[in-house]
Amino acid sequence: KKKKKKMLTRPTPLQLCIFVLVVAGHLTTGCEGKNFTYDSRSVMINGERVLMLSGAVHYSRVVPEDWEKVILYAKQLGLNTIQTYVMWNYHEATEGSWRWDGNRNLRAFLSIVAKHNMYATVRIGPYVCAEYYYGGIPLWMREKTKCYRCSDEGWETNMKRVLSTVVTEIQDLLVVKSGPVVLLQVENEYNGGDSSYLEWAVDTARNLTTDVPWILCHDLQMCTAINKQTEKVLCTINGFWMDEYTKDYHQPSPKWMQDNINGNPKSPLIWTEDQGWFNQWGVAQRVRVSSDQLYGMARWFAFGGSWHNFYMLTGGNNYGLQSGGTVTTAYAQDTVVDYLLMKHEPRFSCYQRFFEVMGNMSSMLLSHPISPRIPLTPLSAGCPLTVSSCSDSDPAHPGVLDVSQQWVFNNGSIRSSLTGMCLEAWGAGGLAVCNESLPAQNFVLSGGSIRTRDRIQNEYRCLNETARFETCNGGPKQAVWAYNTSEHGFSSGKGCLTASQQQNSGCDYHLYGGLAFLSNTGDATETVMFSEGQHFTLVNQSVTIAVLNGSVWTKIYSTDECVDKPVEKPMKTSKSSQWKTFRETPGYGAVKHTSKHPLEQLNITNNDSDYMWYTIATTPNTSVKPAMIGGSIGYTHTTANETHILSCAMGLANTGVAPTMGKGVESASINNTTYAGTWVMSSTLEGEEKQIFNFSGSGAVSWSAFTPGRASTAYTWYQAEVQAEVGHEYALDLSSMWKGVAFVNGFHLGRYWMIPGACSGACAPPVKSGHCYMHWNNCGKPTQTLYHIPSSVVSTSGPNLITLFEETTPDTGVDVDPTSVLLLSFQ
């Protein structure tokens, strides 16, 4: 009825080498180990500087049959590195029983990365957050420790064991040996304040291997403190770009970069998470503007960054029950490759062009030291040259001209000590990026005249007493200048030649040889003179990348050119009018427990199901109100002498994780009085027990034909067979349903919920320093209506079994209609 899945076996080191060499033909990360080093400018592989362009892919959120497809997307985009998390509870759901098979085959995933000549960062944690179920921590750890991510023996014993297990699993796949792995991560965005624990974690990791560097992300102060005596770990940053120079908001910014350079002078600048964003049930979609993200990337490289990672390249999907708390099934929908595993256009093409430019320019970029930020004065601010009274007002340097009046006159160039820019004689003149080969920047001081050494457009240009250039005519206003070699100042009878810079103009540049990043951080479009009379118009909040061709600077990319215009994805649709239903018996469960108090749900279900019944004895006409814990949702069903409460767990939150976290019913009040009788817990619904979502189990219950109408849909299974059109990606459109879980051919797609997404405020959070990084989309509409079906699950030669479990009756005004469910085949 459906395609057979290929089993992925664990490749040995020798098999990996042979596989990569035969299939790929060549591999720079191949079987001969590579020398991996780094300094403050970049990483170096076999002595060659490499600009690391990375994208995150969680192998747990993409089925193995799609791993290669996504990695090829990364290659097409221009990336050279894949980043991934190891979800501890994905591999050791049962204590002591590690699984590395099938979807969990990390080695197979890394072998595909290697096959395509790419590198990998493996983030072990073992707490990972990642909007993943319980932050990646197994449920059984709740009984093993008093706290997580702390100096508790139970936590540290298990953390050390996890790190050791994962490192052992991939030890021979490190780049220095035979594989693609260039970085390992311990912990994740730690903010607990226990510096001794964090240093213990780093030391524990390093005791396992130092063949590749370990990283700590996001807390620069604590990371730098660990490196105080000797460098142990690379400090990296997560978040949104901020043009911030005075505060450390724990975000990528010039301030963070300078602090890292000061505190960790031997480390390259690494941005581990340039954020896409996840969505949550009941909250409208949050999206980024492509030009804004491009702006941040370009600024990062301009300020000396040499490693950038998209979080995520694709978010994939929280198939089954993988999501943490209120996170939707689609993870990070607004990414370069969307959750349907298709290119997000025009974003993909815009970013592809940017990375092509960065890849082509990487040698020039990394062969130069980190450029200082040099302000540019917009033409709207007037000429940056004036003549003013000679001044030594700086109390730190009495008797010395102020820096704004100091000029370095050397080999014909006249460079401002204030701005770092050089005098240039085009037009009325001004300051431009220094280039000693330009005639307009080559001067002689002759007879008191500052004159160009050579003709500019058939005439010599001279600086007059008002600090403007004009045609040399030998007049008295031109023969006024004297250069004081001790004070480095040009003076005339009117005063001293003075440079000014508009500190708040928002325009600046960074120079790497013949490569320049010209930025406008302000709110208005500005035109600047850059060099040889060349003007560049810089759109607000944009970066223009230019290269020097001879004596002319040529724009090769501008971040403002990417305009987000949705590109419609062609598709074909299929549906069925022959739906059938089966309703669960309230209180039924294949496994039952009786207790004097309600039992915590996950201790019984182990998250294998989202549902469990709690049953208590009641009398007719009573009002029962359950108290739910951990964000669980409870639905009551009262009969003549019992009330059944269906608890929907909705996944443990991935933040604020603690051993005390739980799910289910905590208590119940009957007519405002706390219930004190016996509780019966029933887990594993009948449909789950008999696996009616498979073709083989579908006949195990008695189905009824679906009848349209407003009848109660609570605790009801819906099923139909649908023929799929041939496509390259597939999805279910469930906008006509309400809330529950979905299966196709037995594959658990995850939770669905058509609750409208609310918007609040002009910007979608998070808002940093007043800047709107995220924007609302589809306010008042369901956050997610399309649910990805892996193509390996879909049959195009026979029917596909679609099974939906509706856990409750929808809100007033919403009707459930499975006949409107569409199977989409994207062409």
Secondary structure, DSSP 8 states (H G I E B T S, - for coil): ------------HHHHHHHHHHHHS--TTSSS---EEE-SS-EEETTEEE-EEEEE--GGGS-HHHHHHHHHHHHHHT--EEEEE--HHHH-SBTTB---SGGG-HHHHHHHHHHTT-EEEEEEES---TTBGGGG--GGGGGT-S-SSSS-HHHHHHHHHHHHHHHHHHGGGBTTTTSSEEEEEES-S--S--HHHHHHHHHHHHHH--SS-EEEES-HHHHHHHTSSS--SEEEEEE-----SS---SSSSHHHHHHHHHH-TTS--EEEEEE----BTTB-EEE--HHHHHHHHHHHHHTT--EEEEE-S---B--TT-B-TTB-SB-S-SSSB-TTSSB-TTHHHHHHHHHHHHHHHHHHHHTS-----EE--BGGG--SEEEE------TTSTTS--GGG-EEEETTEEEETTTS-EEE-STT-EEE---TT-GGG-EEEETTEEEESS-BTTB-EEE-TTS-EEE----TTTS--EEETTTTEEEETTEEEEE---TTS-EEEEEETTEEEEEE-SSS-EEEEEETTEEEEE-TTEEEEEEEETTEEEEEEEGGG---------EEEE--S--EEEE--TT--SEEEEESS---SHHHHTTS-SEEEEEEE--TT--EEEEEETT-EEEEEE-SSEEEEEEE-----SSS--TT---EEEEEEETTEE--S-EEEEES-HHHHTTTTSTTTGGGS--EE---SS---TTEEEEEEEE----SEEEEE-TT--EEEEEETTEEEEEEE--B-B--SSSEEEEETTEEEEEEESTTSBS--EEEE-TTT--SSSEEEEEEEE-S---TT----GGG-EEEEE-
